[in-house]
Amino acid sequence: MKMQLAEIAKALNTTCESDEKTIITSVAFDSRKITDGGLFVPLEGERDGHDFVAGAINNGASATLWKKGHPNKPDDIAVLEVDDPLEAMQDLARYYLRKVNPTVVGITGSNGKTTTKDMVAAVLSKRFNVHKTQENFNNGIGVPMTILEMKPNTEILVLEMGMDRPGQLHHLSELTHPDVCVITMIGEAHIEFFGTRDKIADAKMEITDFLREDGEFIYNGDEPLLAERAKKINQAKATFGFEDNDTVYATGFRSYKHHATFTINDSEQKFSIPMIGKHNVSNAMAAISVGHHFGESDEEIAASLANFTPTANRMEWEKGDVGEDIMSDVYNSNPTAVRAVLNSFGQIEMPNGGRRIAVLGDMLELGKKSPELHAGLANSLDPQVINEVYLIGDEMKHLYEALQTKYSEESLHYYQADHMDHMIDDLKNDIKPNDIVVLKGSHGMHLEKVVARLR
């Protein structure tokens, strides 16, 4: 991004009380991340961003947005007064998006949207200048920030779009007007706020509300909730999945320790991804579908998927300090994601004498159904497949109780949330060199600390 203050002021329908020829080269809402030539956006949340403008100035900010009427307006920096700094940032993103005018790919889903976003960006980067969402900047703050960070020569913008309330994806769709919309799947993520999967599906479909008339809707064809709602979409449609009536369907799926392989539609082209599990093959098929939309050949797509780099903390393999292999997937968690990870973990061939050990932390934001959903994971745990289970967190007590009839006392371990150090000590004393360990939990459980100690 590179704009004069005068252009930004005009885009925001305000005036600038300084040199309008000042060049703005970046935008940030975190005063610690401001760089020279930056525009500071003081957001009002748990803490008021207006209180941090001095820090932004010290870090090189050239200008700041400022809520009209907010006290202590600074006089040592260019100020653009607006009704609401967040809405102004979104308006500026809307303006900059029209100015650069890339093709927009919007991706959502209860699980898999970040991995799919990374895969799609890898597939398209061979032939196009691609900018993608960093980390999981996928909400009303993160999406406009992603837009404002793209270079002027961006040809395709790949946006991850998240939501935990009705209406959020409608807003992001209106902000971006996607050319391609992708829904990876419908699960139980954020069921606390929706109550049923039907309502989650309705909210996910909001991503298509502003899909361009000549755009395409790509979705998981094996999900009846999506198939039913897709009938109302008039734009072009394509499906992916594991059934032969999908536009792109996987055949010959095999999962190994560090990768999975498959073919599609019974073709001879073999695909390999540096991740395991059927759910990640599904994500790859979504990316293949997007590649097809842009005219990519299966050979080109396969080469890109074989070498793509997934976002950190998503099913990464680490080496433990006694030689054990550790599968870390500690970024987020919900019942669908946990079942997928446990299923993938159970398919891995074991070294001689090795055991599979699962470490599971609470799945957060499940509301009133949390006890039932935690206990329900018992169906995905078999002591003949996953030999030992470590559980931590208040909600995991429900799974612990459900597993007591399946697992022996020696193979089932439960810890309260504040006893993580105790659990880590027990794990370190238990793990043998040929064991493999999987860790899965919501980010708020901070299981990355367990990974660090085991490593």
C-alpha positions in Angstrom: 0.0 0.0 0.0 1.2 3.5 -0.8 -1.2 6.5 -0.7 -1.0 10.2 0.0 -2.9 11.3 3.1 -5.1 13.4 0.8 -6.3 10.3 -1.0 -7.0 8.5 2.2 -8.9 11.5 3.6 -11.0 11.6 0.5 -11.7 7.9 0.6 -12.9 8.3 4.2 -14.9 11.5 3.5 -12.9 13.5 6.0 -10.1 16.1 6.1 -6.5 16.0 7.2 -5.1 18.5 9.6 -1.5 18.3 8.2 0.5 18.0 5.0 -1.8 16.1 2.7 1.1 15.0 0.5 2.5 12.8 3.3 2.9 9.3 1.9 1.3 6.4 4.0 3.0 3.1 3.3 1.3 0.8 5.9 -1.6 0.5 8.3 -1.6 -1.0 11.8 -3.9 -1.2 14.8 -1.1 -2.4 17.2 1.1 0.6 18.1 4.0 -1.9 18.6 3.8 -2.9 14.9 3.7 0.6 13.4 6.6 1.4 11.1 7.9 4.6 9.5 5.1 6.0 7.3 2.4 4.1 9.0 -1.2 5.0 9.7 -2.3 4.1 13.2 -5.9 2.8 13.7 -6.9 3.2 17.4 -9.5 0.5 18.0 -11.7 0.5 21.0 -11.9 -2.9 22.8 -10.9 -4.1 26.2 -8.4 -1.2 26.0 -8.8 2.0 24.1 -6.4 2.3 21.2 -6.4 6.1 21.5 -4.3 5.7 24.6 -1.5 4.2 22.5 -1.1 6.9 19.9 2.1 8.2 21.7 3.7 4.7 21.3 2.6 4.7 17.6 4.3 8.1 17.1 7.5 6.8 18.8 7.5 3.9 16.4 7.3 6.1 13.3 3.6 6.6 12.6 3.0 9.5 10.2 -0.7 9.7 10.8 -3.6 8.4 13.0 -7.3 8.0 12.7 -9.1 9.6 15.6 -12.7 9.2 16.8 -14.6 12.5 16.5 -15.1 14.0 20.0 -12.5 11.7 21.7 -10.5 13.7 24.2 -6.8 14.5 24.1 -6.5 14.6 20.3 -2.7 14.7 19.5 -1.2 17.8 17.9 2.2 16.2 17.0 0.9 13.9 14.2 -1.4 14.1 11.2 -4.9 13.4 12.4 -7.9 12.1 10.3 -11.1 12.4 12.4 -13.7 9.7 11.7 -16.9 8.5 13.3 -15.5 5.1 14.0 -11.9 4.0 13.5 -12.8 0.4 12.8 -15.4 1.3 10.2 -13.0 3.8 8.7 -10.3 1.1 8.3 -12.9 -1.2 6.6 -13.9 1.7 4.3 -10.3 2.3 3.4 -9.8 -1.4 2.7 -12.9 -1.3 0.5 -11.4 1.6 -1.4 -8.0 0.0 -1.8 -9.5 -3.3 -2.9 -11.3 -1.5 -5.7 -8.1 0.4 -6.6 -5.9 -2.7 -6.9 -8.9 -4.8 -8.2 -7.5 -8.3 -7.7 -9.7 -11.4 -8.2 -10.9 -12.4 -4.7 -11.1 -15.9 -3.4 -13.1 -16.1 -0.1 -12.7 -19.2 2.0 -14.7 -20.3 5.1 -15.7 -23.4 6.9 -16.0 -24.9 10.4 -12.6 -26.6 9.9 -9.9 -26.5 7.3 -10.2 -22.9 6.1 -6.6 -21.9 7.1 -5.1 -25.0 5.6 -7.2 -24.6 2.5 -6.2 -20.9 2.2 -2.6 -21.9 2.3 -3.1 -24.7 -0.3 -5.0 -22.4 -2.6 -2.4 -19.7 -2.4 0.3 -22.2 -3.1 -1.6 -23.6 -6.2 -2.2 -20.1 -7.6 1.2 -18.6 -6.8 3.0 -20.4 -9.7 1.2 -18.3 -12.3 -0.2 -15.3 -10.4 0.9 -12.6 -8.0 -1.0 -13.8 -4.9 -1.6 -12.2 -1.5 -3.2 -14.3 1.3 -4.4 -13.9 4.8 -1.5 -14.2 7.3 -2.0 -16.4 10.3 -5.8 -16.4 11.0 -6.6 -12.7 10.4 -10.1 -13.7 9.3 -12.5 -11.4 11.0 -13.8 -7.8 10.7 -10.4 -6.5 11.7 -8.2 -9.1 10.1 -9.8 -9.1 6.6 -9.4 -5.3 6.0 -5.9 -5.5 7.4 -5.1 -8.3 4.9 -6.5 -6.2 2.1 -4.5 -3.1 3.1 -1.3 -5.2 3.3 -1.4 -6.4 -0.3 0.9 -5.1 -2.9 -0.4 -3.0 -5.8 0.5 -5.7 -8.3 -1.6 -8.3 -6.5 -3.6 -10.4 -9.1 -5.4 -12.8 -6.8 -6.3 -12.1 -3.1 -7.0 -15.3 -1.1 -9.0 -14.4 2.0 -9.8 -16.6 5.0 -13.1 -15.6 6.4 -14.2 -16.6 9.9 -17.3 -16.0 12.0 -18.8 -16.9 15.3 -22.1 -14.9 15.0 -24.8 -14.6 12.3 -24.2 -11.7 10.0 -20.4 -11.6 10.2 -19.8 -13.4 6.9 -22.5 -11.3 5.2 -20.5 -8.2 6.2 -17.2 -9.7 5.0 -18.8 -10.8 1.7 -20.2 -7.2 1.2 -16.7 -5.8 2.0 -14.9 -8.0 -0.5 -17.4 -9.1 -3.2 -15.7 -12.4 -3.8 -15.2 -13.9 -7.3 -14.9 -17.4 -5.9 -16.4 -18.6 -2.6 -15.3 -21.8 -0.9 -16.9 -23.6 2.0 -14.7 -26.4 3.4 -17.3 -28.1 5.7 -19.9 -27.7 8.4 -19.0 -28.8 11.9 -19.8 -27.9 15.5 -17.4 -24.9 15.8 -19.2 -22.1 17.7 -22.3 -24.2 18.2 -22.6 -22.3 21.5 -23.9 -19.3 19.6 -25.9 -21.2 16.9 -27.5 -24.2 18.6 -27.7 -26.4 15.5 -25.6 -27.3 12.5 -28.4 -26.1 10.3 -28.0 -22.6 11.7 -24.2 -22.9 11.3 -24.7 -23.8 7.6 -27.0 -20.8 7.1 -24.3 -18.5 8.6 -21.6 -20.1 6.4 -23.6 -19.5 3.3 -23.5 -15.8 4.0 -20.1 -15.8 2.3 -22.0 -16.1 -1.0 -24.3 -13.1 -0.4 -22.1 -10.8 -2.5 -20.6 -13.5 -4.8 -20.2 -11.8 -8.2 -22.6 -12.8 -10.9 -19.9 -14.4 -13.0 -18.3 -16.0 -9.9 -18.2 -19.6 -8.8 -19.3 -21.3 -5.5 -17.1 -24.3 -4.6 -18.3 -26.4 -1.7 -18.1 -29.8 0.0 -20.5 -31.9 -1.9 -20.6 -34.6 0.7 -22.3 -32.3 3.2 -26.1 -32.4 2.7 -26.6 -29.1 4.5 -24.5 -27.4 1.9 -25.9 -29.3 -1.1 -29.4 -28.3 0.0 -28.6 -24.6 0.3 -26.5 -24.5 -2.8 -29.6 -25.0 -4.9 -30.5 -21.4 -4.3 -27.2 -20.1 -5.8 -27.5 -19.0 -9.4 -23.8 -18.7 -10.1 -21.6 -21.5 -11.4 -21.0 -24.3 -8.8 -18.5 -27.0 -8.3 -18.2 -29.7 -5.6 -15.4 -31.7 -4.0 -15.5 -34.7 -1.8 -15.2 -38.5 -1.8 -18.3 -39.5 -3.7 -18.1 -40.1 -7.5 -20.9 -37.6 -8.1 -18.7 -34.7 -6.9 -17.0 -32.5 -9.5 -13.7 -33.4 -7.9 -13.5 -36.6 -5.9 -10.6 -38.4 -4.2 -9.7 -42.0 -5.0 -6.9 -44.2 -3.7 -6.4 -42.2 -0.5 -3.5 -43.3 1.7 -2.1 -41.7 4.9 1.5 -42.0 6.0 3.4 -40.5 8.9 4.3 -37.2 7.3 2.1 -37.1 4.1 -1.0 -38.4 2.4 -1.4 -39.4 -1.2 -4.5 -39.7 -3.5 -5.7 -39.4 -7.1 -8.8 -37.6 -8.3 -11.7 -38.8 -10.5 -9.7 -42.0 -11.3 -7.1 -40.1 -13.3 -3.5 -41.2 -13.4 -2.1 -37.9 -11.8 -1.0 -38.7 -8.3 -1.2 -36.0 -5.6 0.8 -35.8 -2.4 0.4 -33.3 0.5 2.8 -32.8 3.4 -0.1 -33.4 5.9 -2.0 -36.5 7.0 -5.6 -37.4 7.2 -8.7 -37.6 5.1 -9.8 -34.2 6.2 -6.7 -32.6 4.7 -7.2 -34.5 1.5 -10.6 -32.8 1.4 -9.0 -29.4 1.9 -6.6 -30.2 -0.9 -9.5 -31.1 -3.2 -11.0 -27.7 -2.5 -7.7 -26.1 -3.6 -7.6 -28.3 -6.7 -11.1 -27.1 -7.5 -10.0 -23.5 -7.2 -7.0 -24.3 -9.4 -9.3 -25.7 -12.0 -11.3 -22.4 -11.9 -8.2 -20.5 -12.8 -7.2 -22.9 -15.6 -4.4 -24.8 -13.7 -3.6 -28.3 -14.9 -3.6 -31.2 -12.5 0.2 -31.6 -13.0 0.8 -27.9 -12.0 -1.5 -28.3 -9.0 0.1 -31.5 -7.8 3.6 -29.9 -7.9 2.3 -26.9 -5.9 0.5 -29.0 -3.2 3.5 -31.3 -2.7 5.6 -28.4 -1.5 3.1 -26.0 0.2 3.9 -24.7 3.7 1.0 -24.9 6.2 0.4 -22.3 8.8 2.3 -23.0 12.1 0.8 -25.2 14.8 -1.5 -27.1 12.3 -0.5 -30.8 12.5 3.2 -30.2 12.7 5.6 -33.0 13.4 8.2 -32.4 16.1 10.9 -34.6 17.6 10.7 -35.2 21.4 13.8 -35.2 23.7 13.7 -39.1 24.0 13.2 -39.6 20.3 9.5 -39.8 20.2 7.5 -38.2 17.3 5.1 -35.5 18.3 2.1 -34.4 16.1 1.2 -30.9 17.3 -2.2 -29.5 16.3 -2.8 -27.0 19.1 -4.1 -24.0 17.3 -7.8 -24.6 17.8 -10.2 -27.4 18.5 -13.8 -28.6 18.2 -15.4 -32.0 18.0 -15.2 -32.4 14.3 -11.5 -31.4 14.2 -10.6 -33.7 17.1 -12.3 -36.7 15.6 -10.5 -36.0 12.3 -7.1 -35.7 14.0 -7.7 -38.9 16.1 -8.7 -40.8 13.0 -5.6 -39.6 11.1 -3.4 -40.4 14.1 -4.8 -43.9 14.3 -4.0 -44.6 10.7 -0.2 -44.0 11.1 2.0 -47.1 11.0 3.7 -47.7 14.3 7.4 -48.4 15.0 8.2 -51.7 16.7 6.9 -51.6 20.3 5.7 -48.0 20.0 2.4 -46.7 21.4 0.1 -44.0 20.2 -0.5 -41.4 23.0 -3.2 -38.7 22.7 -3.0 -35.5 24.8 -6.3 -33.6 24.6 -7.2 -30.2 26.0 -10.6 -28.6 26.4 -12.6 -27.6 23.3 -13.8 -24.0 24.1 -16.9 -22.1 23.1 -19.2 -25.1 22.9 -21.8 -23.6 25.3 -24.5 -25.7 27.0 -23.7 -28.7 24.8 -20.0 -28.8 25.9 -20.3 -31.7 28.4 -22.2 -33.8 25.8 -19.7 -32.9 23.0 -16.7 -33.7 25.1 -18.1 -37.0 26.3 -19.0 -37.9 22.7 -15.4 -38.0 21.7 -15.2 -41.4 23.5 -16.5 -43.0 20.3 -13.3 -41.9 18.5 -10.9 -43.4 21.1 -10.1 -47.1 21.0 -7.4 -48.4 23.4 -6.3 -50.9 20.7 -5.5 -48.0 18.4 -4.7 -45.1 20.7 -3.1 -46.8 23.6 -2.9 -44.0 26.2 -4.9 -40.8 26.7 -4.0 -37.7 28.7 -6.8 -35.2 29.3 -6.5 -31.7 30.7 -9.1 -29.0 31.5 -12.5 -28.7 33.3 -14.5 -29.8 30.2 -12.3 -32.9 29.5 -13.5 -34.4 32.8 -16.6 -35.4 30.9 -14.6 -37.4 28.4 -12.5 -38.9 31.2 -15.7 -40.2 32.8 -16.9 -41.5 29.5 -13.7 -43.4 28.9 -13.4 -45.1 32.2 -15.2 -48.2 31.0 -13.0 -48.4 27.9 -9.5 -47.7 29.2 -7.6 -49.1 32.2 -6.6 -46.8 35.0 -2.9 -47.0 33.9 -3.8 -45.8 30.4 -6.2 -43.0 31.2 -4.9 -39.8 32.9 -6.9 -36.6 33.8 -5.6 -33.2 35.1 -7.3 -30.0 36.0 -6.4 -27.0 33.8 -4.0 -25.5 36.4 -2.0 -28.8 36.7 -0.3 -28.7 33.4 3.2 -28.9 34.9 2.2 -32.1 36.7 0.8 -33.6 33.4 4.0 -32.7 31.6 6.1 -34.4 34.2 4.0 -37.5 34.0 4.2 -37.5 30.2 7.9 -37.1 30.2 8.3 -40.0 32.6 5.9 -42.2 30.5 7.0 -41.6 26.9 9.4 -44.0 25.2 11.5 -43.5 22.1 9.3 -45.4 19.7 6.0 -43.8 20.9 4.1 -41.2 18.8 2.2 -38.4 20.6 -0.6 -36.2 19.3 -1.6 -32.9 21.0 -5.0 -31.3 20.3 -6.8 -28.5 22.1 -8.2 -25.0 21.9 -5.6 -22.3 21.7 -6.7 -21.0 25.1 -5.5 -24.2 26.7 -1.9 -23.4 25.6 -0.8 -27.0 24.7 2.1 -25.4 22.8 3.7 -25.3 26.3 3.5 -29.1 26.5 5.1 -29.4 23.0 7.9 -27.0 24.0 8.7 -29.1 27.2 8.6 -32.4 25.4 10.8 -31.1 22.7 
